[in-house]
Amino acid sequence: EGNEPGDSLKITYSELLHKVCQFANVLRSQGVKKGDRVSIYLPMILELVVAMLACARIGALHSIVFAGFSAESLCERILDCGCSLLIT
């Protein structure tokens, strides 16, 4: 379910698993490893769920900053958690 009332998407577990594994490989190729911190700055879309689950799959800690926050708020959260990668 998205932000808008009629905004929804159906996906099978198999499709989700494929997307999560694919994105986990992207994160690994960017040097993200177990214990690293990753910030995710996305609206309520499928890619947010995929990024969050991909981080969990490789053991990286994730901090979700919803897209409504200002650039200054995002900057503070990135510095506070010491993240090594920002997903937008």
N, C-alpha and C positions, 0 to 999 in steps of 0.2 A: 504494500500500500504506500502510495506516495503522499505528497503534501496536499494535492488536490483531491476532492472527494471521488472523482471518477478515474483517478490515476492509479492503475494497478497492473501487475504483471504476474503471470504464472510461469514457474520454471520447475523442472523436475529435479530431484536430488542428483541424478546423474549429470545433468547439465551444470548444476551449481558446482558439483565436485570438479568437473572438468575446468570450469572457469577459475576456481580457487587454486587448483594445482598449477594451472598456467600462470596465474599472477604470482604465486609463491615462487615459481622459477624466475620470473621477472625481478622480484625482490632480491633473490639470491644473486642474480647477475649484477645487480647494483651494489652488492657487497653487504646486504643486510643479513645478519646471522642471529642465532639464539641470544637473547638478552639485550639486543639493540632496541632502541626506542624509535617509533615511527609515529608521526602525526598525520592524521587523515582529515582533510578539509574538503568535504563534499556535501551536497544536499542529499535528501532522502531518495537515493536511486540505487539500483541493483549493484553498481560498482562500489558503493560504500560497504555493503555486506560482503562482497567478494574481497575487498581490500582488508577488511577486519578479519575475516576468516583465514585469509592467506597469511596474515601476520601471526595469528594464533597457530597456524599449521607449522610454521618454521620456528616458533618460540620467541618471536619478537613481541615486545610490549607495544601496544597501540593506544594512542590518545585521539579521540574523535573530537574535532572542533567543527560544529555545524556551520554551514555556509552563511548563516545570518550574522556571524560575528565580524567585527571590523578587522582591518589589517593590524591595528595596534594590539587588539586582543589576541589575535593569532600569534603575533610576534612574541607576546608575553608568555603564552603557553608553550611555544617552541623552546624558548630560552629556559623556562622553568623545568621542563621535563628533559632537556638536553637531547632532543631527538636528532637522529642522524639522517632522516629522510622525511620529506613532506610529500604526501600524495594529494594532488588536486584534480 
